[in-house]
Amino acid sequence: MLVAGLATRWAALLLGIGTLVALPACGVVQQLLLVGNAGGCGAIVLLGAGAYSVDARRYGRRVIHVHTHTPDRGGRQ
């Protein structure tokens, strides 16, 4: 589901929980890799999948506009 972009946040949440559950059964190096994987899953849960995912097509794309010129620096408004 995560690769296909279906219910991305929920799939990433379940994958992150699964990796955290697997932590006690692994060695030290594998634990570090699993913690990194869980962190990546957490980022996907918080940020979402992106503009080209199935979720974005179903629920609408959201665009964040970042203005490089602020009014107090003399830029355009």
N, C-alpha and C positions, 0 to 999 in steps of 0.2 A: 504494500500500500504506500509506503514511503517513497519508493522509486517512481511509482505511477502518479503520485501527487493526489491521491485520494485520502481525504481526512488526514492531512499531513501532520497537523499538530497532535492529534490523538495517537497516530502511529509512532511519532517521535517520542511521545510521552511513554507509551508502552515499551518501546525499545530501550529507552533510558532506564526505566524501572527494571526491565529484564537484565540489563548489564549490571546494575547495582546489586541485584539479587545474586548474580553470579560471582561477585567479588570474593567472598570467603573461600570459594572452591579453587582459586587460582594462585599461582605463584606471584612474586613481587613484580616482575616485569609485566606479566599479564594484567595485574591489578592496575598498574599505571596506564596501560593502554585502554583498559575498560573505563577508568575514570575520565580519560580524554574523550572516549566515545560518548560517555554519559554527558559530558560537558557540551559536546557538539549537538547531542539530542536536545539538551536544554536550550541551546541557542535557537534551534529550529522551532521548538515549542514557543519561545518568546517572540521570535521574529516572523515566523510563518515561512511559507515555501517560496514565495516570489511571485512575480507578475505573470509567469507563464505556467503556473500550476493549474490543476483542475479546480482546486478550491478557489483560486482567483477568478476563474471563468464562471464558477457557479455563484459566488457571493460578490463579485465585482472587484475590479482592480483598484488598489489604493496607491496613489502617487504622493510622495512627500516632496514638496518643492523647497529647495534650499537656496536662499537668496545670498549671492556672494557680496553684494553691495548693500550695506546697512545705511539708514538715513543719517546716522551721526558721523559717517565717514564721507558724506557728500555724494553718495551714489544715487541711482534712480530709485524711485519709490514704486 
